[in-house]
Amino acid sequence: MSPSRHRARGLAALALLVSTAVNIVNSPVLAAASPRAVPLWQTISVPGRLHPGAMLLLTDGAVMVQDQGPSNSGAPGWWLLTPNGMGSYVDGSWRQIASLPTGYGPISFASAVLPDGRVIIEGGEDNLGHTGALTNLGAVYQPLTNRWTSVTPPVGAAWGTIGDAPSVVLADGTFMLGGSGNFTNKSQALLDPSTLTWTMTGTGQVDNNEEEGFTLLPNDEVLAVGLRQGVTPDSGYAEVYDPTSGTWSEAGTIPVPVVTSGGVEIGPQALRPNGTVLVVGDTGQNAVFDVATGGWSEAPSFPVINGQQVHVADGPAAVLPDGNVLIDASPGLYHAPSYFFVFNGSTLTRVQSPPYAATLESNWGYMLVLPTGQVLFNDRDGQMEVYNGSGAPNAGWRPVISRVPRKLAPGGTYSIFGRQLNGVTEGASYGDDYQSATNYPLVRLTYARTRRVVYARTFDMSSMAVTPGLPSHASFQVPKGAPAGAATLVVVANGIPSTPLPVSVR
């Protein structure tokens, strides 16, 4: 790791990460819940017209779900899953929302929730059934008006194809896109959310954006692991992006090959609460990057099952509230069945698979961390489940509220201040084909008498950083239909709630 990129804030962030990690080790663990009366996987009823694909968590607690169309090759439709009055997504309700602009209906694209609560998607490997279209179209969705607005692509020949592109929301809230669809684009583009225009960045990148993911780190930098063209063996190359200088530098040597010869695909990259990133390979081997030291270590490999090496050649992972990582893996290149594993930092344990896993390959799976701590999973065959992990988060990973009004009114807008309101991970990960980060605060009200659950829409986040202990603030609006009464308020990030505070709604 180059010393030149250790700017002042990076050093401070790393020091804070190390000290917080020590405090986390020594702090008490939240009391574990009583044994669950629910199964590990619960099926969610899906509308018959919906063929679910990408999922994004809106800041009012609802989930946007893409309709990939009956052939799973792209369609313009989107649906909304809203939890019921008790906060259950399993028993939630569905409604169809606005479709994408004319001519745009991709799969395998860049995606993110912006700090103002809007949703952006960019590019697509397929578009409206045209396999391999590698479109450079894009659009922004405004939940308040239920409307999509087209986004003009970045300028330049290299951006003629965006395709299945990596993306990330930087710590300052800027959306960064990596143009894929070809092996020549080594630059990235930064979006101005007010004008929907782009600025180029990313000088010095050795690798290109093809088949790599972006992971936001606790020091505000971005880790990218992908294939390095022209290098034999092509086993994976790691770089970090410094947002202050807009430059890339090498991030050490990965100890095991995580990309097959020829660099076909790579798996997800999951930032864990302890400041390490699990990089899942398409070779069956995996590695861990330590942000504080800049060093790498070998992680456990996937097993050989029925004579076939299990790996992730495109596929999802999700950081559970207890810090472990749930992974969907399968053998071969796009072959069924899927097997599910949990990585706890030292071991890789196979767990029960959801229904229909026998016909599912890992690249057909999508994961999203819900504010309940569950993982929402769909398998592109029209099935959707939630994963009910039983582990509890460490107390040091909670968002911390330092100031919020205790008297609220339906329809009222307020500010909330605190520390690590975005959590200390990004939630779920897929890689270059889809991003479903949830490192932003949600405000949840639970009424004392009825146990009714209401989410207040959050927006204007001052930061999207995943730095432990970082102060930040956001705005939230109580729904106009929120009932009056005594309630508790929590901030939830990546499925982990803050300590509840008593409030009253009048």
C-alpha positions as CSV (number, residue, x, y, z in Angstrom):
1,M,0.0,0.0,0.0
2,S,1.5,3.3,-1.1
3,P,2.3,5.8,1.7
4,S,1.3,8.6,-0.6
5,R,-2.4,7.8,-0.2
6,H,-2.4,7.9,3.6
7,R,-3.8,11.4,3.9
8,A,-4.6,12.9,7.2
9,R,-8.2,11.8,7.3
10,G,-7.3,8.3,6.3
11,L,-4.8,8.0,9.1
12,A,-7.3,9.3,11.6
13,A,-9.9,7.0,10.3
14,L,-7.6,4.0,10.5
15,A,-6.6,4.9,14.0
16,L,-10.2,5.2,14.9
17,L,-10.9,1.9,13.3
18,V,-8.2,0.2,15.3
19,S,-9.2,1.7,18.6
20,T,-12.9,1.0,18.0
21,A,-12.0,-2.6,17.1
22,V,-10.3,-3.0,20.5
23,N,-13.4,-1.5,22.2
24,I,-15.7,-3.8,20.2
25,V,-13.7,-6.8,21.4
26,N,-13.9,-5.7,25.0
27,S,-17.5,-4.5,24.9
28,P,-20.5,-6.7,25.9
29,V,-22.4,-8.5,23.2
30,L,-26.1,-7.7,22.9
31,A,-28.3,-10.2,24.5
32,A,-29.2,-12.9,22.1
33,A,-32.9,-13.4,21.3
34,S,-34.7,-16.4,22.6
35,P,-34.7,-19.4,20.3
36,R,-36.6,-18.6,17.1
37,A,-39.9,-20.2,16.5
38,V,-39.5,-19.5,12.8
39,P,-37.6,-21.5,10.2
40,L,-34.3,-20.5,8.8
41,W,-35.9,-19.6,5.5
42,Q,-39.4,-18.1,5.1
43,T,-41.1,-17.8,1.7
44,I,-42.7,-14.5,0.6
45,S,-45.6,-14.6,-1.7
46,V,-44.7,-12.9,-5.0
47,P,-47.2,-11.4,-7.5
48,G,-47.6,-13.7,-10.4
49,R,-46.6,-11.1,-12.9
50,L,-43.3,-10.3,-11.2
51,H,-40.1,-12.0,-12.1
52,P,-37.9,-10.6,-9.3
53,G,-34.4,-9.3,-9.8
54,A,-32.4,-6.5,-8.3
55,M,-33.6,-5.2,-4.9
56,L,-33.0,-1.8,-3.2
57,L,-34.0,-0.6,0.3
58,L,-35.7,2.8,0.2
59,T,-35.2,5.1,3.2
60,D,-38.9,4.7,4.3
61,G,-38.4,1.0,4.8
62,A,-40.0,-0.2,1.6
63,V,-38.1,-2.4,-0.9
64,M,-37.9,-1.7,-4.6
65,V,-37.8,-4.9,-6.7
66,Q,-37.0,-5.1,-10.3
67,D,-39.1,-7.1,-12.8
68,Q,-36.7,-8.9,-15.1
69,G,-39.4,-10.1,-17.4
70,P,-40.6,-13.6,-18.2
71,S,-37.3,-14.5,-19.9
72,N,-35.1,-12.9,-17.2
73,S,-33.5,-10.7,-19.9
74,G,-34.6,-7.3,-19.0
75,A,-37.9,-5.4,-18.6
76,P,-38.9,-1.8,-17.5
77,G,-41.2,-2.7,-14.6
78,W,-40.5,-2.2,-10.9
79,W,-42.5,-3.2,-7.8
80,L,-42.6,-2.1,-4.2
81,L,-42.7,-4.4,-1.2
82,T,-43.9,-2.6,2.0
83,P,-43.8,-4.2,5.4
84,N,-47.1,-4.7,7.3
85,G,-48.1,-2.8,10.4
86,M,-46.0,-5.0,12.6
87,G,-42.9,-4.5,10.4
88,S,-43.1,-7.9,8.8
89,Y,-41.8,-8.2,5.2
90,V,-42.9,-11.8,5.0
91,D,-46.5,-10.6,5.3
92,G,-45.9,-7.3,3.5
93,S,-47.9,-5.9,0.6
94,W,-47.0,-5.4,-3.0
95,R,-47.8,-2.7,-5.6
96,Q,-46.5,-1.9,-9.0
97,I,-44.7,1.4,-9.3
98,A,-43.5,3.5,-12.3
99,S,-41.7,1.8,-15.1
100,L,-38.3,2.9,-16.5
101,P,-38.1,5.5,-19.3
102,T,-39.0,4.2,-22.8
103,G,-36.3,1.9,-24.3
104,Y,-34.7,1.0,-20.9
105,G,-35.1,-2.3,-19.2
106,P,-31.8,-3.8,-18.2
107,I,-30.4,-6.6,-16.0
108,S,-26.9,-6.7,-14.4
109,F,-26.4,-2.9,-13.8
110,A,-25.0,-0.4,-11.4
111,S,-27.4,0.6,-8.6
112,A,-27.5,2.7,-5.4
113,V,-29.6,4.7,-3.0
114,L,-28.4,8.3,-2.9
115,P,-28.2,10.4,0.2
116,D,-31.3,12.3,-0.7
117,G,-33.3,9.1,-0.9
118,R,-33.5,8.8,-4.6
119,V,-32.4,5.6,-6.5
120,I,-30.0,5.5,-9.4
121,I,-29.4,2.6,-11.9
122,E,-26.9,2.8,-14.7
123,G,-26.0,0.6,-17.6
124,G,-27.1,-3.0,-18.1
125,E,-25.6,-6.2,-19.6
126,D,-28.9,-7.0,-21.3
127,N,-31.7,-4.5,-22.2
128,L,-35.3,-5.3,-23.0
129,G,-34.5,-8.9,-24.0
130,H,-31.5,-8.0,-26.1
131,T,-28.8,-10.3,-24.6
132,G,-25.4,-8.7,-24.4
133,A,-26.7,-5.2,-25.2
134,L,-24.3,-3.5,-22.8
135,T,-26.4,-0.4,-22.7
136,N,-25.2,3.0,-21.5
137,L,-28.6,4.2,-20.5
138,G,-29.5,5.2,-16.9
139,A,-32.2,6.7,-14.8
140,V,-32.9,8.1,-11.4
141,Y,-36.1,7.3,-9.4
142,Q,-37.8,9.8,-7.1
143,P,-40.0,7.9,-4.5
144,L,-41.9,11.1,-3.6
145,T,-43.3,11.5,-7.1
146,N,-43.0,7.9,-8.3
147,R,-41.1,9.1,-11.4
148,W,-38.0,8.0,-13.3
149,T,-35.7,10.6,-14.9
150,S,-33.3,9.6,-17.7
151,V,-29.6,10.2,-17.0
152,T,-27.2,11.1,-19.9
153,P,-24.1,8.8,-19.8
154,P,-20.6,10.2,-19.2
155,V,-19.0,11.7,-22.2
156,G,-16.3,9.8,-24.1
157,A,-15.9,6.8,-26.4
158,A,-15.1,4.5,-23.5
159,W,-18.6,5.2,-22.0
160,G,-20.4,4.0,-25.1
161,T,-21.0,0.7,-23.2
162,I,-21.6,0.8,-19.5
163,G,-22.9,-2.7,-19.2
164,D,-22.7,-4.7,-15.9
165,A,-20.9,-1.9,-14.1
166,P,-19.4,-1.6,-10.6
167,S,-20.5,1.4,-8.5
168,V,-20.3,2.8,-5.0
169,V,-21.6,5.8,-3.0
170,L,-18.5,7.5,-1.6
171,A,-18.3,8.7,2.0
172,D,-19.2,12.2,1.0
173,G,-22.4,11.0,-0.8
174,T,-21.0,11.1,-4.4
175,F,-22.1,8.2,-6.6
176,M,-19.1,6.7,-8.4
177,L,-19.6,4.6,-11.6
178,G,-17.1,2.3,-13.3
179,G,-17.8,1.8,-17.0
180,S,-17.8,-1.8,-17.9
181,G,-18.8,-3.6,-21.1
182,N,-15.3,-3.4,-22.6
183,F,-11.8,-3.9,-21.4
184,T,-10.5,-0.4,-22.2
185,N,-12.2,1.8,-19.7
186,K,-9.9,2.5,-16.7
187,S,-11.6,5.7,-15.5
188,Q,-14.6,6.3,-13.3
189,A,-17.3,8.9,-13.3
190,L,-18.7,11.0,-10.4
191,L,-22.4,12.1,-10.5
192,D,-23.6,15.6,-9.6
193,P,-27.0,14.7,-8.1
194,S,-28.5,18.1,-8.7
195,T,-27.6,18.4,-12.4
196,L,-27.2,14.7,-13.2
197,T,-24.0,15.4,-14.9
198,W,-20.6,13.6,-14.7
199,T,-17.0,14.4,-13.8
200,M,-14.2,12.0,-14.7
201,T,-11.9,10.6,-12.0
202,G,-9.7,7.6,-11.3
203,T,-6.2,8.2,-12.7
204,G,-3.5,5.6,-12.3
205,Q,-5.7,2.6,-12.4
206,V,-3.8,-0.5,-13.7
207,D,-6.8,-2.8,-13.9
208,N,-10.0,-1.9,-15.7
209,N,-13.7,-1.8,-14.5
210,E,-14.6,-5.1,-16.2
211,E,-15.6,-7.8,-13.8
212,E,-14.7,-6.1,-10.6
213,G,-16.6,-4.8,-7.6
214,F,-16.1,-1.6,-5.5
215,T,-16.2,-1.7,-1.7
216,L,-16.3,1.4,0.5
217,L,-13.7,1.2,3.3
218,P,-13.7,2.7,6.8
219,N,-11.0,5.1,5.8
220,D,-13.2,6.5,3.0
221,E,-11.2,4.7,0.3
222,V,-12.6,2.2,-2.2
223,L,-11.2,-1.4,-2.7
224,A,-11.5,-2.9,-6.1
225,V,-10.5,-6.5,-6.9
226,G,-10.6,-7.8,-10.5
227,L,-8.6,-9.3,-13.3
228,R,-5.5,-7.7,-14.7
229,Q,-5.4,-8.0,-18.5
230,G,-2.2,-9.3,-20.0
231,V,-0.9,-10.8,-16.8
232,T,-0.4,-14.6,-16.5
233,P,-1.7,-16.2,-14.4
234,D,-4.6,-13.8,-14.2
235,S,-5.4,-14.6,-10.6
236,G,-6.7,-11.3,-9.3
237,Y,-5.4,-7.8,-8.7
238,A,-6.3,-5.3,-5.9
239,E,-6.3,-1.5,-6.0
240,V,-7.6,1.2,-3.8
241,Y,-9.1,4.6,-4.8
242,D,-8.3,7.7,-2.9
243,P,-11.3,10.1,-3.2
244,T,-9.2,13.1,-2.1
245,S,-6.7,12.8,-5.0
246,G,-9.0,10.9,-7.4
247,T,-6.2,8.3,-7.9
248,W,-5.7,4.6,-7.7
249,S,-2.8,2.7,-6.2
250,E,-1.9,-1.0,-5.7
251,A,-3.4,-2.6,-2.5
252,G,-0.9,-5.4,-1.9
253,T,-0.7,-9.0,-3.2
254,I,-3.7,-11.3,-2.9
255,P,-2.2,-14.6,-1.4
256,V,-4.4,-17.0,-3.4
257,P,-5.9,-16.8,-6.9
258,V,-9.5,-15.4,-6.7
259,V,-10.0,-15.1,-10.5
260,T,-9.8,-18.0,-12.8
261,S,-7.3,-18.0,-15.7
262,G,-8.7,-15.6,-18.3
263,G,-10.5,-13.6,-15.6
264,V,-14.0,-14.8,-16.3
265,E,-15.8,-13.6,-13.2
266,I,-15.3,-12.8,-9.5
267,G,-17.6,-13.1,-6.5
268,P,-18.7,-10.5,-3.9
269,Q,-16.6,-8.3,-1.6
270,A,-18.1,-8.0,1.9
271,L,-16.8,-5.4,4.5
272,R,-17.2,-6.9,7.9
273,P,-17.6,-4.9,11.2
274,N,-14.1,-5.6,12.3
275,G,-12.6,-3.7,9.3
276,T,-11.7,-6.6,7.1
277,V,-13.1,-7.4,3.6
278,L,-13.9,-10.9,2.6
279,V,-13.2,-11.3,-1.2
280,V,-14.9,-14.3,-2.6
281,G,-13.3,-15.8,-5.6
282,D,-14.6,-17.7,-8.7
283,T,-11.8,-20.3,-8.1
284,G,-13.2,-21.8,-4.9
285,Q,-10.5,-19.9,-3.0
286,N,-11.1,-16.7,-1.0
287,A,-9.0,-14.0,0.7
288,V,-9.4,-11.3,3.4
289,F,-8.1,-7.7,3.2
290,D,-7.3,-5.9,6.5
291,V,-8.0,-2.2,6.1
292,A,-6.0,-1.1,9.1
293,T,-2.8,-2.9,8.0
294,G,-3.3,-3.0,4.2
295,G,-2.3,-6.7,4.4
296,W,-3.9,-9.9,3.0
297,S,-4.6,-13.3,4.4
298,E,-6.0,-16.5,3.0
299,A,-9.6,-17.3,3.9
300,P,-11.1,-20.8,3.9
301,S,-11.9,-22.3,0.5
302,F,-15.2,-23.7,-0.6
303,P,-15.5,-27.5,-0.6
304,V,-15.7,-29.9,-3.5
305,I,-19.3,-31.3,-3.4
306,N,-20.3,-34.3,-5.6
307,G,-17.0,-34.0,-7.4
308,Q,-17.5,-30.4,-8.3
309,Q,-15.6,-27.4,-7.0
310,V,-18.0,-24.9,-5.4
311,H,-17.3,-21.2,-5.9
312,V,-19.0,-17.9,-6.8
313,A,-18.8,-16.8,-10.4
314,D,-21.1,-13.9,-9.9
315,G,-23.3,-14.2,-6.9
316,P,-24.5,-12.5,-3.7
317,A,-23.3,-12.2,-0.1
318,A,-24.7,-10.4,2.9
319,V,-23.2,-9.3,6.2
320,L,-25.5,-10.5,8.9
321,P,-26.1,-8.5,12.1
322,D,-23.7,-10.7,14.0
323,G,-20.9,-9.8,11.6
324,N,-20.9,-13.2,9.8
325,V,-21.3,-13.3,6.0
326,L,-24.0,-15.4,4.3
327,I,-22.8,-16.5,0.8
328,D,-24.6,-18.1,-2.2
329,A,-22.2,-20.4,-4.1
330,S,-22.5,-23.0,-6.9
331,P,-20.3,-25.2,-9.0
332,G,-19.0,-24.5,-12.5
333,L,-19.7,-21.4,-14.5
334,Y,-23.4,-20.7,-14.0
335,H,-24.4,-24.2,-13.0
336,A,-27.0,-25.4,-10.4
337,P,-27.4,-26.2,-7.6
338,S,-26.7,-23.5,-5.1
339,Y,-25.2,-24.1,-1.7
340,F,-25.2,-21.6,1.2
341,F,-22.4,-20.9,3.6
342,V,-21.7,-18.6,6.5
343,F,-18.2,-17.2,7.1
344,N,-17.4,-16.2,10.7
345,G,-13.9,-14.9,10.2
346,S,-12.2,-18.2,10.6
347,T,-14.4,-20.9,9.2
348,L,-16.8,-21.4,6.3
349,T,-19.8,-23.4,7.4
350,R,-22.5,-24.8,5.1
351,V,-26.1,-24.0,6.2
352,Q,-29.5,-25.1,5.0
353,S,-30.4,-23.9,1.5
354,P,-33.7,-22.2,0.7
355,P,-36.4,-23.9,-1.4
356,Y,-35.7,-24.4,-5.1
357,A,-31.9,-24.2,-4.5
358,A,-31.5,-27.4,-6.6
359,T,-32.3,-25.5,-9.7
360,L,-30.5,-22.3,-8.8
361,E,-27.1,-21.1,-9.7
362,S,-25.4,-18.4,-7.6
363,N,-25.5,-15.7,-10.3
364,W,-29.3,-15.9,-10.2
365,G,-29.4,-14.9,-6.6
366,Y,-29.9,-11.5,-5.1
367,M,-29.5,-10.5,-1.4
368,L,-30.6,-7.4,0.5
369,V,-30.2,-6.7,4.3
370,L,-33.5,-5.6,5.7
371,P,-33.9,-3.3,8.7
372,T,-35.3,-6.3,10.6
373,G,-31.9,-7.9,10.5
374,Q,-33.2,-10.5,8.0
375,V,-31.7,-11.1,4.6
376,L,-34.2,-10.8,1.7
377,F,-33.2,-13.3,-1.1
378,N,-34.7,-13.9,-4.5
379,D,-33.7,-16.5,-7.0
380,R,-34.8,-15.0,-10.3
381,D,-37.2,-17.9,-10.9
382,G,-40.0,-16.0,-9.2
383,Q,-39.2,-17.2,-5.7
384,M,-38.4,-14.9,-2.7
385,E,-37.4,-15.8,0.8
386,V,-36.1,-14.2,4.0
387,Y,-33.1,-15.7,5.9
388,N,-33.6,-15.6,9.7
389,G,-30.1,-15.6,11.2
390,S,-30.0,-16.2,15.0
391,G,-26.8,-14.3,15.9
392,A,-26.9,-11.0,17.7
393,P,-24.8,-7.9,16.9
394,N,-22.1,-6.6,19.1
395,A,-23.1,-3.5,21.2
396,G,-20.3,-1.5,19.6
397,W,-21.8,-1.8,16.1
398,R,-25.0,-0.1,17.0
399,P,-25.8,3.3,15.6
400,V,-25.8,5.9,18.4
401,I,-28.3,8.7,18.7
402,S,-27.0,11.8,20.4
403,R,-29.9,14.2,19.6
404,V,-33.4,13.9,18.3
405,P,-36.7,15.6,19.2
406,R,-38.8,13.6,21.6
407,K,-42.1,15.1,20.5
408,L,-43.1,14.4,16.9
409,A,-46.0,15.2,14.8
410,P,-47.5,13.3,11.8
411,G,-46.1,14.9,8.6
412,G,-43.4,16.7,10.6
413,T,-39.7,16.9,9.4
414,Y,-36.9,16.7,12.0
415,S,-33.1,16.3,12.3
416,I,-31.3,13.4,14.0
417,F,-27.7,13.5,15.1
418,G,-25.5,10.7,16.2
419,R,-22.5,8.5,15.6
420,Q,-22.0,5.7,13.0
421,L,-25.6,6.3,11.8
422,N,-24.7,4.4,8.6
423,G,-23.4,1.4,10.4
424,V,-19.9,-0.1,9.9
425,T,-20.6,-2.2,6.8
426,E,-22.3,-1.8,3.5
427,G,-24.7,-4.7,4.1
428,A,-25.0,-6.9,1.1
429,S,-22.7,-7.3,-1.9
430,Y,-22.7,-8.8,-5.4
431,G,-20.0,-7.1,-7.3
432,D,-20.0,-5.7,-10.8
433,D,-23.5,-6.9,-11.8
434,Y,-25.6,-5.3,-9.0
435,Q,-25.1,-3.3,-5.8
436,S,-27.5,-3.2,-2.8
437,A,-25.6,-1.3,-0.1
438,T,-27.7,-0.2,2.9
439,N,-25.2,2.0,4.8
440,Y,-27.6,4.8,5.5
441,P,-29.9,5.4,8.5
442,L,-33.5,4.4,8.7
443,V,-35.8,5.8,11.4
444,R,-38.3,3.3,12.9
445,L,-41.1,4.1,15.4
446,T,-42.6,1.2,17.4
447,Y,-45.8,2.1,19.3
448,A,-45.9,1.1,23.0
449,R,-49.5,0.0,23.2
450,T,-50.1,-1.6,19.8
451,R,-46.6,-2.6,18.8
452,R,-47.3,-1.0,15.4
453,V,-44.2,-0.2,13.3
454,V,-43.9,2.9,11.3
455,Y,-40.8,4.0,9.2
456,A,-40.1,7.7,8.8
457,R,-38.5,8.6,5.5
458,T,-34.9,9.7,5.9
459,F,-33.0,12.0,3.5
460,D,-30.2,14.6,3.4
461,M,-27.6,12.3,5.0
462,S,-24.5,14.4,5.9
463,S,-22.3,11.3,5.3
464,M,-22.4,7.8,3.8
465,A,-19.1,6.8,5.5
466,V,-18.8,3.4,7.3
467,T,-16.1,4.8,9.7
468,P,-16.7,3.5,13.3
469,G,-17.8,6.3,15.6
470,L,-18.1,9.0,12.9
471,P,-20.5,11.8,13.8
472,S,-23.2,12.5,11.2
473,H,-26.8,13.7,10.9
474,A,-29.8,13.3,8.7
475,S,-33.4,14.5,8.2
476,F,-36.5,12.4,8.6
477,Q,-40.2,13.0,8.0
478,V,-42.9,11.2,10.0
479,P,-45.6,9.9,7.7
480,K,-48.8,12.0,7.7
481,G,-50.8,8.9,8.6
482,A,-48.7,8.0,11.7
483,P,-51.0,7.5,14.7
484,A,-50.7,9.4,17.9
485,G,-49.3,7.8,20.9
486,A,-46.2,6.9,22.9
487,A,-43.5,5.1,20.9
488,T,-39.8,4.2,20.9
489,L,-37.5,5.5,18.1
490,V,-34.5,3.8,16.8
491,V,-32.0,4.4,13.9
492,V,-31.4,1.2,11.9
493,A,-28.4,0.6,9.6
494,N,-27.7,-2.7,7.9
495,G,-30.2,-4.4,10.1
496,I,-28.7,-3.2,13.4
497,P,-30.8,-0.8,15.6
498,S,-29.7,1.8,18.0
499,T,-30.8,1.8,21.6
500,P,-34.5,2.7,21.7
501,L,-35.5,6.2,22.8
502,P,-39.0,7.1,24.1
503,V,-40.9,9.6,22.0
504,S,-44.5,10.8,21.6
505,V,-46.4,11.4,18.4
506,R,-49.1,14.0,18.6
